[in-house]
Amino acid sequence: MRIYMDVCCWCRPFDEPLNERIGLEAQAVLAITMRCQTCKWELFSSPIIDLELEGMHESEKKRRVLELYSYAARQAIVTQETQSLARRFQRCGIKHKDSIHLAAAECNGADVFLTVDDKLIRAAQRQGLRTAVQNPVFWIKGGYK
């Protein structure tokens, strides 16, 4: 299982648990990350994730996110094909960074793209991708194969 998580997912375990949803998403992300250490699941890293994490201002949160992100063992490559697909997604209303994450997941053969952004999930699911796009809570509860 090849899993691409966007930066919101990587950060979720270190967000303030203001409501039950945030807490559940944090637990799901941690469970997925830990399972990648014991199963044949692989987490993707990518240049766009690296760039976003580099720009984080909260030093303690950044340190903790980078520690978790160190479990991402499969490097997604951003090619011309990735950039072209990202532009197509942008024309469909998907934000710039989100479009690159989604295109990187699709072009690099991710089985699932996980995000906590409901709007992105709905927009991505309309794109007819091979890569499944889901919230980590719903995916870990049984959406994976």
C-alpha positions as CSV (number, residue, x, y, z in Angstrom):
1,M,0.0,0.0,0.0
2,R,1.5,3.3,-1.1
3,I,0.1,6.3,0.9
4,Y,0.6,10.0,0.2
5,M,-0.5,12.3,3.0
6,D,-0.7,16.1,2.5
7,V,0.9,18.5,4.9
8,C,-2.3,19.0,6.9
9,C,-2.3,15.3,7.7
10,W,1.4,15.3,8.7
11,C,0.6,18.2,11.0
12,R,-2.7,16.9,12.4
13,P,-1.2,14.9,15.4
14,F,0.3,18.2,16.6
15,D,-2.7,20.5,16.1
16,E,-4.6,21.7,19.2
17,P,-7.5,19.1,19.7
18,L,-10.3,21.7,19.6
19,N,-12.9,19.2,18.7
20,E,-13.5,15.4,18.4
21,R,-12.8,15.4,14.7
22,I,-9.3,16.8,15.1
23,G,-8.6,14.2,17.8
24,L,-9.8,11.4,15.6
25,E,-7.8,12.6,12.6
26,A,-4.7,12.9,14.7
27,Q,-5.1,9.3,16.0
28,A,-5.7,8.0,12.5
29,V,-2.6,9.7,11.1
30,L,-0.5,8.3,13.9
31,A,-2.0,4.8,13.4
32,I,-1.3,4.9,9.7
33,T,2.3,6.1,10.3
34,M,3.0,3.4,12.9
35,R,1.5,0.8,10.7
36,C,3.9,1.7,7.9
37,Q,6.7,0.6,10.2
38,T,5.2,-2.9,10.7
39,C,3.4,-3.6,7.4
40,K,4.2,-3.3,3.8
41,W,2.7,0.1,3.7
42,E,4.8,3.0,2.4
43,L,4.5,6.7,3.0
44,F,5.5,9.1,0.3
45,S,7.7,12.1,0.8
46,S,7.8,14.8,-1.9
47,P,9.5,18.0,-2.8
48,I,6.3,20.0,-2.3
49,I,5.8,18.5,1.2
50,D,9.5,19.3,2.0
51,L,9.0,22.9,0.8
52,E,5.8,23.4,2.9
53,L,7.4,21.9,6.0
54,E,10.5,24.1,5.5
55,G,8.2,27.1,5.7
56,M,6.7,26.2,9.0
57,H,7.3,28.9,11.6
58,E,6.4,27.1,14.9
59,S,9.8,25.6,15.7
60,E,8.6,22.9,18.2
61,K,5.7,21.8,16.0
62,K,8.0,21.8,13.0
63,R,10.5,19.6,14.8
64,R,7.7,17.1,15.8
65,V,6.2,17.0,12.3
66,L,9.6,16.4,10.7
67,E,10.3,13.6,13.2
68,L,7.0,11.9,12.1
69,Y,7.7,12.7,8.4
70,S,11.0,10.9,8.7
71,Y,8.9,7.7,8.3
72,A,8.1,8.6,4.7
73,A,10.4,6.3,2.8
74,R,9.2,6.5,-0.8
75,Q,10.2,9.7,-2.7
76,A,7.6,11.1,-5.1
77,I,9.2,12.6,-8.1
78,V,7.7,15.8,-9.6
79,T,7.9,15.7,-13.4
80,Q,6.5,17.6,-16.3
81,E,3.6,15.2,-16.3
82,T,3.0,16.0,-12.6
83,Q,3.1,19.7,-13.3
84,S,0.7,19.4,-16.3
85,L,-1.7,17.3,-14.3
86,A,-1.5,19.9,-11.4
87,R,-2.4,22.7,-13.9
88,R,-5.4,20.7,-15.0
89,F,-6.5,20.3,-11.4
90,Q,-6.1,24.0,-10.8
91,R,-8.4,24.8,-13.8
92,C,-11.0,22.6,-11.9
93,G,-10.7,24.9,-8.9
94,I,-8.1,22.9,-6.8
95,K,-5.7,25.2,-5.0
96,H,-2.1,25.4,-6.3
97,K,-0.3,23.4,-3.5
98,D,-3.1,20.9,-3.2
99,S,-3.0,20.4,-7.0
100,I,0.7,19.5,-6.9
101,H,0.2,17.1,-3.9
102,L,-2.6,15.4,-5.7
103,A,-0.8,15.2,-9.0
104,A,2.3,13.9,-7.3
105,A,0.3,11.2,-5.7
106,E,-1.4,10.2,-8.9
107,C,1.7,10.3,-11.1
108,N,3.8,8.3,-8.6
109,G,1.3,5.5,-8.2
110,A,0.0,6.2,-4.7
111,D,-2.9,3.9,-3.8
112,V,-4.4,6.6,-1.6
113,F,-4.1,10.3,-1.1
114,L,-5.1,11.3,2.5
115,T,-6.1,14.8,3.5
116,V,-8.3,16.3,6.2
117,D,-9.6,19.0,3.8
118,D,-13.2,18.0,2.9
119,K,-13.4,20.5,0.0
120,L,-10.2,19.0,-1.6
121,I,-11.6,15.5,-1.1
122,R,-14.8,16.3,-3.0
123,A,-13.0,18.2,-5.8
124,A,-10.4,15.4,-6.2
125,Q,-13.0,12.6,-6.2
126,R,-14.6,14.3,-9.3
127,Q,-11.3,14.0,-11.2
128,G,-11.5,10.3,-12.1
129,L,-8.2,9.4,-10.5
130,R,-6.7,5.9,-10.0
131,T,-5.5,7.2,-6.6
132,A,-8.3,7.0,-4.0
133,V,-8.8,10.3,-2.1
134,Q,-10.0,10.1,1.5
135,N,-9.9,11.4,5.0
136,P,-7.5,9.3,7.1
137,V,-10.3,8.5,9.7
138,F,-12.6,7.0,7.1
139,W,-9.8,5.3,5.3
140,I,-8.3,3.6,8.4
141,K,-11.8,2.5,9.5
142,G,-12.1,0.3,6.4
143,G,-11.6,2.2,3.2
144,Y,-8.3,0.5,2.5
145,K,-7.8,-2.8,0.8
